[in-house]
Amino acid sequence: MSSTTPSASPPVLVAVVSWNTRDLLDACLASLRPEADAGRARVIVVDNASSDGSAALAAERHPWAELVALEENVGFGRAVNLAAARAPAAAFVAPANADVALEPGALEALLAAARADPGAGVLAPRLVLDDGSTQHSLYPFPTLPFTLAFNLGVPRLSRRLADRWCLEGAWDPGRPRRAPWAIGAFLLVRRAAWDAVGGFDERQWMYAEDLDLGWRLRRAGWATRYVPGARVRHSGGAATSQAFGDRRAAQWQRATYAWMLRRRGAARTRAVALVNVAGAAARGALARDPHRRASFRAWARLHREGLRPAADLERHA
């Protein structure tokens, strides 16, 4: 372990979670160096027992960043919690994947949005994919009323409603807004909000930890604000592709339904899964295009994850 303690206390603690993404980690830390030099960010890298030399790279090429080199992979949420506990004075906690890189001005834009909207517990940037497109990063909560409305085609009747629900292909990525929740590749979380809910729930080992955080913050009275002027490049799925391969989509759905089981109970979880399975199957049966038909059938299979026995869902979350 190596560490460098800043002389002053920066307002933002950036917790970079690393697992076998050495080159991406290098780019991530290079993008954070100006924020550290400007006194805006204290950066802690938590390496989840990488085998590709990620920890060594962080120590050798970025000694200004603090390094916590773990001997086991503890998951994303627990790794961020470990870093946050080391900087209790930071006014903001910023969970970060190692596959992100901040564009100039991104952190300043998020901090400005936090000052303008004191009720926002989370500030979410625009995530920019490798091809330059904006990643779909805002989502509605998977409640039963929303699931019924979605599968009945209600959002297709109103472009405004689809945008308000932040549906893929229908939302305006250039419009600042409050949103239900945002994916956690990079977030700026107000410390008061973070402490109010106790950070990440470590039972969500991988996937849905951001959904869970957004859900608990909303219930505690905090909002999530999307800040499109804050641009963060995101390679997307670099670590999870290694961990789960072709099973990544199934693992994502399984973790989401495990979260729902834990927070919303078995009855709601089964109901949401049944509606999603039936809706996807019906759209597949009605689709004329064979590719769309196959896609809907695949979604129906994925949502069957929500019908697994409770013990099986918990074990694979």
Salt bridges, closest charged atoms under 4 A:
ASP23 OD1 - ARG22 NH1 3.87
ASP26 OD2 - ARG61 NH1 2.93
ASP26 OD1 - HIS62 NE2 2.68
GLU35 OE1 - ARG40 NE 2.59
ASP37 OD1 - ARG33 NE 2.92
GLU66 OE2 - ARG42 NE 2.49
ASP99 OD1 - HIS234 NE2 3.32
GLU103 OE1 - ARG231 NE 2.90
GLU108 OE2 - ARG40 NH1 3.56
ASP117 OD1 - ARG178 NH2 2.65
ASP117 OD2 - ARG225 NE 2.64
ASP163 OD2 - ARG175 NH2 2.70
ASP163 OD1 - ARG177 NH2 2.94
GLU168 OE1 - HIS136 ND1 3.84
ASP195 OD1 - ARG191 NE 3.23
ASP201 OD2 - ARG203 NH2 2.83
ASP201 OD2 - ARG263 NH2 2.80
ASP212 OD2 - ARG216 NE 2.83
ASP212 OD1 - ARG263 NE 2.68
GLU305 OE1 - ARG254 NE 2.81
GLU305 OE1 - ARG308 NE 2.46
ASP312 OD2 - ARG308 NH1 2.29
ASP312 OD1 - ARG315 NH2 2.87
ASP312 OD1 - HIS316 ND1 2.93
GLU314 OE1 - ARG262 NH2 2.76
